[in-house]
Amino acid sequence: MTCPSRTWLMILLTLLTPGLASAQSGPMASTPEPGPGDAVALAARAVRLETDRSSWREAARLYRRAASFRDVGDQQAIADRRRAGHLEYYSGAWEAALADFRAASAIAHETGRLFEAAEDYINAAWVAVRMGDGAQARLLMTSAHKLTHSPLLTQEQRRSVLLRLGPDLVATRDR
């Protein structure tokens, strides 16, 4: 059992020697949490990998990790997930692409970037069509179409989303 004065001495030593705590090793040592700086480094590595088609899946993985390290509300997280989705799609990994586009739309939706959310719902819908999942594609397109009713979209943004959705969907949904 430790005597109270020894405990206080240890606390005092820890406070007076801040470098001592960081010099610990083993399971008690703490590692810094990944953050935005790590996200920037990962995205930079991903950009370099994009020049080689055989590395696109690895680049997509790095973009996903970069997005996860970004601060809440950082618009670059949306771009990272979208870029991962494009790379996965063109690599033929459609399920991964679908997940990335859905994640991008969720981040955008949660942070109030409704135009970007609609764009990524449509990207995900295209992948679902390619996968032969018409039901999921319709749900995703409907999600995008619902966002066109938001007063937060400009007329130009609304028109852009509606054009991407196509006249057939818009005509049946507006009746």
N, C-alpha and C positions, 0 to 999 in steps of 0.2 A: 504494500500500500504506500502510496506517495504522500509525503507530508505536505501540508498546505503551503509552507514557505518555499519548498522546492518547486511546486507547481507555479507559484508566482514568479520565481526566478526564471523558469523556462519561458514563461510568457514574456517577461521583461527582456530576456536575451533575444527572443524571436523578434520583438518589436525594434530593438536596437540594432539588430543585424539582419536587414531585409534580404541580403544575398544568401544567407544561410538556408532559408526556406527553399530558394530556387536551386540550391546545390544538392538537394535530396535526390536520391535515385531509388528505383524500385517501384512497387505498386503505389506508394503514397505520393510519388511525384506527380504533379499535374502537367498536362500538356495544354497549350493554348487552344482555345476553340477556333475552328476554321471560321474565317470571316470574309468580308468583301475583298480584301487584298488577295486572299487565296483564290477567290472567284475570278479575279482579273488574270491571275497567272494561269489558271486552268483554261480560261477562254483563249488566252494567247497561244497556249499549246495546241488547243483544238484548231485554231485558225491555221497554224503551221501544218497540221495533219490533213487539212482539207485539200491540199495540193495533190495528194496521192489517193486516188479512188479506193485503193485497198485499205486505207486507214479511216474511211468515213465512219464506220461503226465505232471505232475508238474515239474519234473526234466527237461523235454524238454523245458518247458516255461522258466525256470531259465537259461538254456543254451542260449535260444534266447535273453533274456534280457542281459546276460553277453556279448554276441557278439555285441549287440547294444552299449554297453558302452566302447568297446575297441577302441583304436586309429586306425585311418585309416592306413591300411597296416599291422596291427597286424595279423600275421598268425593264432593266436589262435582264432580269430573270425571265420575263416573258419572251424576250428576243432569244435568250439562250435555249429555252425549251422549244421555241419555234424552229430555230436553226437545227437542233437535234432532230426534230420531226422531219425536216426536209432531207437531212442526211440519211436518216433511217429509211425514209420512203424510197429515195433513189438508190439505196443499197438493197432494196427488196425486203426489208424487215418491216412489213406493213403493220404488224401488231405493235411494235415499238413506236413506229411513227404515229399511229393512232393515239397511243398513250401520251406521247409528247405533245401532240396538238391539243389533246383534251386537258393536259396539265397547263399548257400555255393559256388556254381559254379560261380555265378556273382561276389562275393567278390574275389574269386581266379582269375577270368579272369581280373577284374579291377586292380588287384595288380601284374599282370604278372606271376602268378603261374599257368601256363597253364596245367601242368600235373594234378594238383589238380582240376582245372576247368573241365578237361576231365573226371576225375574219378567221380566227382559229377554230371556231365551231365548223365553219365551212371547210377549212382545210381538213379537219377530222372527218367530215362527211365525205369528202372526195376519197379519202383513204378507205372508209367503210364501204363505199361503192366498189372500189377496186378489190376489196376483200369479198365482195358478194353479199354484204350485210345491208340490204336495203332498209330493213327496219331501223337499224341504228343510224343509218344515213338520214332517214326522215326525221328521227328524233333530234339529231344534231342540227339539221337545217331548220327545224322548227324553233330550236333554241336561238339560233342566229336571227331568225325572222322576228321573234318576240322582242329582241333587243332594238329592232328598228322603230318600235313605238316609244322608245325612251326619249324624253326631252333633252337628254344629255348628248344626243348625237346631233351633229350639224346636218343640214339638208344634203350636203355633198357626201358625208359619211353614210347617211341613210341610203342615198341613191347607189353608192358603191356596193353596199351590202346587198341591196335588192337586185342589182345587176348580176352579181356573182351567184345569187340564189336562182336566178332565171325566172322568166315570165310565167312558166307553168305553175311553179310552187307559189309565187306571189299571187297569181290570179285565184288559185283555189283557197288560199289562206285568208284573202281579204273579203271573201263573200260572206 
